Amino acid sequence: MKVTDHFKTANKNTLVSFEVLPPLKGGSMQSIFKTLDGLMEFKPPFIDVTYHREEFIYNKRPSGYYEKTAIRKRPGTVGICAALMHRYGVDAVPHLICGGFSAEETENALIDLNFLGINNVLALRGDARQFEDKFMPEEHGHKYALDLVHQIADMNQGRYLDPNILNGEKTDFCIGIAGYPEKHFEAPNLNSDLQYTKDKVDAGAEYIVTQMFFDNSHYFNYVAACKQAGIHVPIVPGLKPLTKKYQLSSIPRKFFINFPEDLVKEVMKAEDDAAVRQIGIEWCIQQSLELKAAGVPCLHYYTMGDVLTSKAIAEAVI
Ligand code: FAD
């Protein structure tokens, strides 16, 4: 079933969904099953699985020179999606990124998903690789998520890259995209970011999942700004509980978001990370309850493999 159909059948009740990361290469699926087994009691209608492109690492050789090697630390997104659908009977939403893919490779990945019966995709650009100062598309690949949305929408119309394919099978992907209540870090301002988001919706994106935020006013203002910009698709809030003191600086550095002053003060007073985790859980519960009362379509939790934290929040919210 499509993510947007889940929203429709929920009939204005707020759903709960989770995002998982593939295990590090060499790890096993059991870590994901362990996380999700503990969360299935909350009946998530869909589970997102992130995609991780290859990174370059530099190994020092005996000569003193450095050897550049490409490695993918977390492969397996498509296989995990198929395994989750099989084990739990939930819908899986693979994240698909532009980075590292030519358009041809993207097409083949989408064909694999279609054959597996996976008809939801979160279409993203991806970030610059470590040691690269800006996002570089693959040769013959997409520069923006908009181009990826166009490609998926084309396949939904039976249009493939090879113009010789006539009457190609129409895929039926439900396309989600990312949204940034505190603005994407490369956008010159929120308005320009919203215009590009609208382009993606006009091209066929059917819902938005937001970057994490810790102050609900960012989400509510964003939803209002989207409406004003002519964006009328469901906007799912993405939530992550704070669990460690060092995240006060690591999260803003990585995700370009701000922490509210009250939360910072509480965390700074905490004696250890166990206390920080408790503060983070309480904060996330309050955020969730307010969002639920406002009638959001779904609360989407970034689990980061931490089942107990996600569970403590979901138990208090559902
Ligand atoms: P885009 O929509 O391409 O936007 C990127 C920037 O370009 C923005 O500043 C935008 O304003 C601007 N822009 C857009 N279109 C145009 C245009 N036509 N011309 C000029 N400027 C334009 N990353 C991963 O690698 N794997 C994941 O699994 C993953 N999951 C994510 C899930 C969520 C919910 C979110 C919020 C992010 C996720 N990301 C993931 C991170 C994401 O890939 C990065 O935030 C990335 O920097 C931007 O992706 P995007 O799809 O928003 O890009």
Boltz pocket constraint, residues with backbone or C-beta under 6 A from the ligand:
constraints:
  - pocket:
      binder: B
      contacts: [[A, 49], [A, 50], [A, 51], [A, 52], [A, 53], [A, 95], [A, 96], [A, 97], [A, 123], [A, 124], [A, 125], [A, 126], [A, 127], [A, 143], [A, 144], [A, 145], [A, 146], [A, 177], [A, 178], [A, 179], [A, 184], [A, 185], [A, 186], [A, 187], [A, 188], [A, 192], [A, 193], [A, 194], [A, 196], [A, 209], [A, 210], [A, 211], [A, 212], [A, 238]]
      max_distance: 6.0
